[in-house]
């Protein structure tokens, strides 16, 4: 592969090691690398919740993995189990990214998730050290000194190299830093046989690749790219580039989404088996998303409902269903809910439900309200005014200031969700 014409930059992918668990350890005066601590979601009637984050020592001692359940954890006095505080983690994330901003311009900092960020140091690293490695060490020291947190850093000539260096080597390195470039890429990654170790290759993709006699990154890199495109489509081309450490993406370019949508989802606190209870949550989420649509000054041309079944009740690899329905453009709560419930009753056959997702797409600017000739005009105008009034009250006094009566029915989750951040306990930001 001739890398001469490929983009050559300096990119850092930085991860806050065991972020939630580390923050909780520091709040308790504990060393994040030595504490034995687990952050556990607070889900009533869900076997005590799921593991969101565990400290390195907890993983080492008890082989704890994220999404383990409460009953999977050992009954050991050394293990400290604490609830999440999402507001606290968000504030820490903002503080850490402000530190990163000292090393790069704001336009060269790209938060990737609540615990990862991409830094494009192509034009600034020489201001802070004699090599990218030296700059990475300085960033680690600064974050550690000012927040107590340990950071893991992958360095590459493009974002994908930095990401792979972080995930596969830096997290296991004593220095918590790993560096890769075009020349060393093959030597570092081609001999790794587990395809799912690599970012963007999931179990289904790995299975498909193995059916093509591609068992590792070396095989992938030396497969005819035209064959990959024929078998896998554009994904095949992207995987071929991944196998050679090539990434031509420009992070500074704004991505124009062809079919934007507005949506929300919820993991239910228990298995819902009654249709009436499931309907309540569909209505709650549908109404909440409809309010966001109206706030954006849009109308909806397509509704989408996804229902996920309980893991303990999945049969024949049928984990749920997802369907969409095109409609005449509208932002009316009642019309949107009617279509969501129509989809639900058309495909649900009594399976226990654990996840509900609602989204609205084919958005277009609202230029007026379309009235139905077959419905009373005064009744339609009252519904329009009512929706606007509810939206105005919530915008002024908060979304919890007023709610629909169906949220008081058994199964309703509206009240519970108002205190959550990212689906988990918000906690006190400054505790």
SEZALUM-280322 format. One line per field, with one value per residue (C-alpha): residue number from 1; x, y negated, z negated. Coordinates in Angstrom, 2 decimals. Layout:
# residues N
dose = [NUM; ...] .
xx = [X; ...] .
yy = [Y; ...] .
zz = [Z; ...] .
This chain:
# residues 431
dose = [1; 2; 3; 4; 5; 6; 7; 8; 9; 10; 11; 12; 13; 14; 15; 16; 17; 18; 19; 20; 21; 22; 23; 24; 25; 26; 27; 28; 29; 30; 31; 32; 33; 34; 35; 36; 37; 38; 39; 40; 41; 42; 43; 44; 45; 46; 47; 48; 49; 50; 51; 52; 53; 54; 55; 56; 57; 58; 59; 60; 61; 62; 63; 64; 65; 66; 67; 68; 69; 70; 71; 72; 73; 74; 75; 76; 77; 78; 79; 80; 81; 82; 83; 84; 85; 86; 87; 88; 89; 90; 91; 92; 93; 94; 95; 96; 97; 98; 99; 100; 101; 102; 103; 104; 105; 106; 107; 108; 109; 110; 111; 112; 113; 114; 115; 116; 117; 118; 119; 120; 121; 122; 123; 124; 125; 126; 127; 128; 129; 130; 131; 132; 133; 134; 135; 136; 137; 138; 139; 140; 141; 142; 143; 144; 145; 146; 147; 148; 149; 150; 151; 152; 153; 154; 155; 156; 157; 158; 159; 160; 161; 162; 163; 164; 165; 166; 167; 168; 169; 170; 171; 172; 173; 174; 175; 176; 177; 178; 179; 180; 181; 182; 183; 184; 185; 186; 187; 188; 189; 190; 191; 192; 193; 194; 195; 196; 197; 198; 199; 200; 201; 202; 203; 204; 205; 206; 207; 208; 209; 210; 211; 212; 213; 214; 215; 216; 217; 218; 219; 220; 221; 222; 223; 224; 225; 226; 227; 228; 229; 230; 231; 232; 233; 234; 235; 236; 237; 238; 239; 240; 241; 242; 243; 244; 245; 246; 247; 248; 249; 250; 251; 252; 253; 254; 255; 256; 257; 258; 259; 260; 261; 262; 263; 264; 265; 266; 267; 268; 269; 270; 271; 272; 273; 274; 275; 276; 277; 278; 279; 280; 281; 282; 283; 284; 285; 286; 287; 288; 289; 290; 291; 292; 293; 294; 295; 296; 297; 298; 299; 300; 301; 302; 303; 304; 305; 306; 307; 308; 309; 310; 311; 312; 313; 314; 315; 316; 317; 318; 319; 320; 321; 322; 323; 324; 325; 326; 327; 328; 329; 330; 331; 332; 333; 334; 335; 336; 337; 338; 339; 340; 341; 342; 343; 344; 345; 346; 347; 348; 349; 350; 351; 352; 353; 354; 355; 356; 357; 358; 359; 360; 361; 362; 363; 364; 365; 366; 367; 368; 369; 370; 371; 372; 373; 374; 375; 376; 377; 378; 379; 380; 381; 382; 383; 384; 385; 386; 387; 388; 389; 390; 391; 392; 393; 394; 395; 396; 397; 398; 399; 400; 401; 402; 403; 404; 405; 406; 407; 408; 409; 410; 411; 412; 413; 414; 415; 416; 417; 418; 419; 420; 421; 422; 423; 424; 425; 426; 427; 428; 429; 430; 431] .
xx = [0.00; 1.35; 0.65; 2.26; -1.01; -2.86; -3.42; -0.65; -1.55; -1.20; -4.36; -4.93; -7.84; -8.13; -10.18; -10.82; -9.98; -13.03; -14.58; -17.67; -15.90; -12.83; -14.91; -16.73; -13.42; -11.95; -15.08; -14.41; -10.70; -9.67; -7.06; -9.00; -6.52; -6.52; -10.13; -12.49; -15.64; -18.58; -21.12; -24.48; -27.59; -30.59; -33.28; -36.03; -37.38; -34.37; -32.38; -30.71; -29.61; -26.62; -22.91; -22.17; -18.52; -16.04; -12.60; -9.54; -8.95; -12.57; -12.26; -8.99; -10.16; -13.64; -13.66; -16.50; -17.77; -20.02; -23.69; -23.18; -26.24; -26.33; -26.63; -23.43; -21.34; -19.59; -20.69; -17.34; -16.83; -13.99; -16.37; -18.05; -21.24; -22.51; -25.31; -24.53; -24.48; -24.71; -24.67; -21.38; -19.85; -21.02; -19.41; -16.15; -16.24; -16.65; -13.76; -11.48; -12.33; -11.45; -8.01; -7.74; -8.58; -5.26; -3.50; -5.72; -7.98; -11.66; -12.24; -9.70; -11.38; -14.08; -15.86; -16.56; -18.53; -18.84; -15.43; -13.59; -12.38; -10.46; -7.77; -6.27; -2.81; -1.42; -0.83; -0.20; 1.76; 5.14; 4.13; 4.11; 6.89; 9.57; 7.37; 3.68; 4.53; 5.93; 2.79; 0.59; 2.49; 2.03; -1.72; -1.90; 0.00; -2.16; -5.46; -4.16; -2.96; -6.13; -8.83; -7.22; -8.25; -6.06; -6.27; -5.43; -4.15; -3.90; -1.75; -2.05; -1.64; -5.42; -8.43; -8.86; -5.22; -5.55; -8.76; -7.26; -4.05; -6.20; -8.53; -6.06; -2.75; -2.93; -5.52; -3.21; 0.05; 1.82; 2.17; -1.46; -0.15; 0.30; 1.42; 0.93; 1.58; 1.25; 4.58; 3.90; 0.18; 0.49; 3.00; 0.77; -2.63; -2.47; -1.62; -4.66; -7.09; -10.18; -11.89; -14.35; -11.39; -11.44; -13.70; -16.65; -16.46; -19.28; -20.20; -22.43; -19.82; -17.10; -19.29; -19.86; -16.14; -15.29; -17.74; -15.46; -12.38; -11.30; -10.20; -8.01; -6.97; -4.16; -6.68; -8.90; -6.04; -5.07; -8.55; -9.49; -11.31; -13.65; -14.74; -15.34; -17.48; -19.44; -20.10; -20.58; -21.32; -19.77; -19.04; -16.59; -14.66; -14.55; -13.31; -10.55; -9.38; -9.54; -7.30; -4.61; -5.03; -6.46; -8.92; -9.63; -12.41; -12.19; -13.53; -13.94; -16.44; -20.07; -22.01; -25.22; -27.74; -29.93; -32.93; -32.76; -35.07; -36.09; -36.58; -36.28; -36.17; -36.40; -35.30; -38.22; -37.62; -39.17; -40.74; -44.00; -46.48; -49.77; -50.66; -52.27; -49.05; -46.96; -49.40; -48.92; -45.16; -45.56; -47.91; -45.54; -42.52; -44.55; -45.92; -42.50; -40.92; -43.86; -43.21; -39.60; -40.81; -43.11; -40.32; -38.13; -40.87; -41.21; -43.89; -43.51; -43.96; -42.98; -43.33; -41.04; -41.59; -39.09; -40.05; -37.36; -38.31; -37.02; -33.72; -35.01; -37.92; -36.30; -36.92; -35.56; -33.30; -36.40; -35.43; -38.23; -39.54; -39.08; -41.47; -42.25; -45.32; -45.56; -48.25; -49.48; -47.22; -48.37; -47.18; -50.40; -50.03; -53.19; -52.52; -48.93; -49.92; -52.65; -50.09; -47.63; -50.32; -51.41; -47.86; -47.70; -50.96; -50.13; -46.96; -47.02; -48.14; -47.93; -44.15; -42.65; -41.33; -38.22; -37.29; -39.37; -38.07; -40.01; -38.70; -40.21; -38.53; -39.13; -39.18; -40.18; -40.71; -44.13; -45.85; -49.30; -51.81; -53.58; -57.21; -59.20; -62.39; -64.02; -63.55; -65.15; -63.08; -63.55; -62.44; -59.26; -58.42; -58.89; -56.41; -53.85; -54.22; -54.11; -50.83; -49.28; -50.44; -48.91; -45.63; -45.57; -46.17; -43.34; -40.94; -41.54; -41.83; -40.14; -41.37; -42.51; -44.82; -47.70; -48.35; -51.02; -53.27; -52.25; -48.85; -50.56; -51.71; -49.83; -46.79; -46.32; -42.69; -42.99; -42.47; -39.55; -37.77; -37.71; -34.95; -32.83; -29.89; -29.00; -31.38; -29.67; -29.74; -28.60; -27.41; -25.91; -23.51; -21.13; -21.15] .
yy = [0.00; -3.40; -5.77; -8.78; -10.41; -9.59; -12.33; -12.46; -14.21; -13.84; -12.64; -11.69; -9.53; -10.06; -7.91; -8.58; -5.22; -3.54; -7.00; -6.66; -4.38; -6.64; -9.76; -7.99; -6.78; -10.28; -11.68; -9.21; -9.99; -6.70; -6.02; -5.15; -2.39; -0.76; -1.14; 1.84; 0.11; 0.66; -1.87; -0.10; -1.43; -1.85; 0.18; 1.40; 4.83; 5.43; 7.74; 4.71; 3.04; 3.36; 2.60; -0.70; -0.97; 0.86; -0.12; 1.70; 3.47; 4.64; 6.07; 7.79; 9.27; 10.38; 10.46; 7.93; 6.81; 3.95; 4.98; 7.70; 7.80; 7.28; 11.00; 11.60; 9.65; 11.46; 10.94; 9.56; 6.77; 5.32; 4.46; 1.06; 0.76; -2.79; -4.40; -6.59; -10.40; -11.43; -15.19; -14.80; -12.85; -15.43; -18.24; -16.28; -15.64; -19.37; -20.16; -17.63; -18.95; -22.45; -21.07; -19.56; -22.98; -24.26; -21.99; -22.39; -25.03; -24.58; -23.57; -20.74; -19.16; -16.57; -14.99; -11.40; -10.27; -11.18; -9.61; -9.90; -12.80; -13.17; -15.85; -16.97; -18.14; -18.26; -22.02; -22.47; -19.60; -21.24; -24.03; -21.62; -19.07; -17.57; -14.64; -13.64; -11.08; -13.81; -15.91; -12.91; -12.46; -16.16; -15.91; -12.86; -14.66; -17.78; -15.88; -13.73; -16.76; -18.81; -16.11; -13.00; -10.99; -8.73; -9.09; -6.55; -7.90; -6.39; -8.29; -7.91; -9.69; -9.69; -9.16; -5.43; -4.70; -6.64; -4.76; -1.33; -2.23; -3.28; -0.28; 2.52; 1.38; -1.80; -0.46; 2.46; 0.49; -0.45; -4.02; -4.06; -5.38; -3.67; -5.09; -3.78; -5.09; -3.85; -2.02; -0.16; 0.50; 3.95; 5.22; 4.09; 5.29; 7.88; 10.77; 10.24; 13.04; 11.78; 9.54; 8.14; 6.58; 3.84; 0.83; 1.09; 4.90; 6.52; 10.18; 10.23; 8.53; 10.86; 13.88; 12.59; 12.00; 15.51; 16.92; 15.28; 16.96; 13.70; 14.58; 11.66; 8.19; 9.58; 11.59; 8.53; 6.33; 8.82; 9.54; 8.05; 4.79; 5.20; 8.56; 6.98; 4.27; 6.84; 8.99; 6.29; 3.10; -0.18; 1.40; 3.74; 0.77; -0.83; 2.38; 2.70; -0.83; 0.04; 3.07; 0.77; -1.95; -4.43; -7.10; -10.00; -11.54; -15.25; -15.82; -19.54; -18.97; -19.24; -16.06; -16.76; -14.15; -13.16; -12.07; -13.61; -12.37; -13.24; -10.45; -9.05; -5.61; -3.94; -0.72; 0.29; 0.97; 4.43; 6.73; 5.23; 7.96; 6.04; 4.22; 1.38; 0.65; 0.75; -1.65; -4.15; -4.32; -4.55; -7.49; -9.18; -8.92; -9.78; -12.93; -13.97; -13.58; -15.38; -18.36; -18.45; -18.38; -21.37; -23.20; -22.83; -24.24; -21.01; -18.56; -14.79; -12.64; -9.26; -7.61; -4.80; -2.43; 0.10; 2.64; 4.72; 7.92; 9.14; 11.01; 13.84; 14.41; 14.15; 17.16; 18.03; 14.94; 12.73; 9.87; 7.49; 5.55; 2.15; 0.68; -2.69; -4.23; -7.16; -9.70; -13.07; -15.75; -16.70; -17.66; -16.72; -14.52; -12.53; -11.70; -10.65; -8.48; -6.80; -5.72; -4.46; -2.37; -1.05; 0.22; 1.71; 3.64; 4.81; 6.64; 7.29; 10.80; 10.71; 10.93; 9.37; 5.91; 4.29; 1.51; -1.08; -3.56; -6.21; -8.47; -10.80; -11.43; -13.04; -16.38; -19.49; -23.13; -23.90; -26.56; -26.16; -23.74; -21.45; -20.95; -17.81; -18.40; -15.38; -16.60; -19.48; -22.64; -24.00; -20.67; -20.67; -24.27; -23.45; -20.56; -22.83; -25.47; -22.79; -21.33; -24.80; -25.61; -22.43; -23.19; -26.78; -25.68; -23.13; -25.57; -28.13; -25.93; -22.66; -19.49; -18.06; -21.03; -19.39; -15.89; -13.82; -11.78; -8.50; -8.85; -8.17; -4.77; -1.62; -1.29; -5.04; -6.17; -9.91; -11.00; -8.61; -9.69; -13.38; -12.83; -10.75; -11.85; -9.56; -7.00; -6.96; -8.76; -12.38; -12.80; -15.99; -17.69; -18.82; -16.05] .
zz = [0.00; 0.97; -1.89; -0.25; 0.77; -2.46; -5.07; -7.67; -10.91; -14.68; -16.40; -20.04; -21.14; -24.88; -27.24; -30.92; -32.46; -34.10; -34.11; -36.34; -38.82; -38.88; -39.58; -42.41; -43.84; -43.85; -45.53; -48.34; -48.61; -46.99; -44.33; -41.12; -40.19; -43.63; -44.76; -44.49; -43.36; -41.02; -39.76; -39.55; -37.85; -40.12; -38.40; -40.68; -39.85; -37.56; -39.80; -41.34; -38.12; -35.81; -36.18; -34.41; -35.36; -37.55; -38.77; -37.36; -40.67; -40.82; -37.31; -38.20; -41.50; -40.52; -36.71; -36.67; -33.28; -32.30; -32.07; -34.69; -36.94; -40.68; -41.38; -39.33; -41.83; -44.68; -48.26; -49.32; -51.91; -49.83; -46.98; -47.20; -45.12; -44.51; -42.43; -39.40; -39.47; -35.85; -36.48; -38.34; -35.44; -32.91; -34.91; -35.16; -31.42; -30.73; -33.06; -31.34; -27.88; -29.07; -29.93; -26.45; -25.00; -26.34; -23.87; -20.80; -19.31; -20.07; -16.44; -16.83; -19.86; -19.19; -22.19; -21.14; -24.19; -27.86; -28.54; -25.20; -23.08; -19.82; -19.63; -16.32; -17.37; -13.83; -14.04; -17.76; -19.28; -18.69; -21.08; -24.01; -23.52; -21.35; -20.26; -20.29; -22.98; -25.24; -24.71; -25.57; -28.82; -29.63; -29.04; -31.29; -34.05; -33.79; -33.97; -36.82; -38.81; -38.38; -38.54; -40.00; -36.95; -34.84; -31.07; -28.37; -25.04; -21.59; -19.06; -15.31; -12.00; -11.58; -13.88; -13.17; -14.00; -17.26; -18.14; -17.52; -19.37; -22.34; -22.42; -21.75; -23.24; -25.34; -27.79; -28.60; -28.61; -31.83; -30.54; -29.32; -25.98; -22.63; -19.30; -15.78; -12.27; -8.71; -8.77; -12.03; -11.52; -9.95; -12.50; -15.38; -14.20; -11.43; -13.75; -16.01; -15.20; -17.00; -14.44; -17.00; -18.82; -16.19; -16.28; -13.85; -13.51; -15.47; -15.81; -12.74; -10.55; -11.84; -11.06; -7.52; -7.02; -8.24; -5.71; -3.12; -4.69; -6.31; -9.84; -10.85; -9.77; -7.60; -5.58; -5.31; -4.13; -1.43; -0.07; 3.28; 2.37; 5.35; 3.95; 0.55; 2.11; 4.10; 1.03; -1.63; 0.27; -0.86; -4.25; -2.52; -1.15; -4.59; -6.20; -3.60; -4.47; -8.18; -7.61; -6.17; -8.81; -6.29; -7.36; -5.02; -7.07; -7.87; -11.34; -10.72; -7.91; -8.92; -8.18; -6.33; -7.48; -4.54; -6.57; -10.05; -12.75; -16.28; -18.79; -22.27; -23.87; -27.22; -28.85; -31.07; -34.78; -34.45; -31.89; -30.64; -29.68; -29.65; -26.46; -28.41; -30.30; -27.14; -25.49; -28.33; -27.76; -23.98; -24.50; -26.95; -24.67; -21.57; -23.20; -24.45; -21.01; -19.36; -21.64; -20.45; -16.85; -17.46; -19.29; -16.18; -13.96; -11.97; -10.93; -10.65; -7.54; -9.00; -12.42; -13.61; -16.52; -17.84; -20.49; -22.21; -24.02; -27.35; -26.97; -29.14; -26.78; -23.34; -21.14; -17.71; -17.71; -17.51; -19.78; -18.86; -15.92; -14.29; -11.74; -10.27; -8.72; -6.32; -7.15; -6.00; -7.54; -11.04; -14.52; -16.30; -19.37; -18.83; -15.20; -15.89; -18.87; -16.82; -14.22; -16.85; -18.51; -15.12; -14.50; -18.00; -17.75; -14.23; -15.29; -19.04; -19.96; -23.73; -24.18; -27.34; -26.42; -27.91; -25.48; -23.60; -21.04; -19.14; -16.40; -13.82; -10.46; -7.06; -8.85; -6.95; -7.95; -9.35; -7.25; -8.73; -10.18; -7.71; -8.68; -7.90; -5.90; -7.55; -11.13; -12.99; -12.46; -15.99; -17.47; -15.37; -16.31; -20.01; -19.75; -18.08; -20.80; -23.51; -22.24; -22.08; -25.60; -27.03; -25.24; -26.56; -30.17; -29.97; -28.31; -31.07; -34.15; -33.16; -31.53; -34.85; -35.54; -33.70; -32.48; -30.83; -33.13; -31.44; -33.12; -36.46; -35.24; -36.19; -33.95; -33.47; -33.65; -33.01; -36.63; -37.17; -33.98; -34.89; -37.46; -35.10; -32.97; -30.11; -31.57; -34.98; -38.30; -37.85; -41.42; -42.77; -40.35; -43.04; -45.63] .
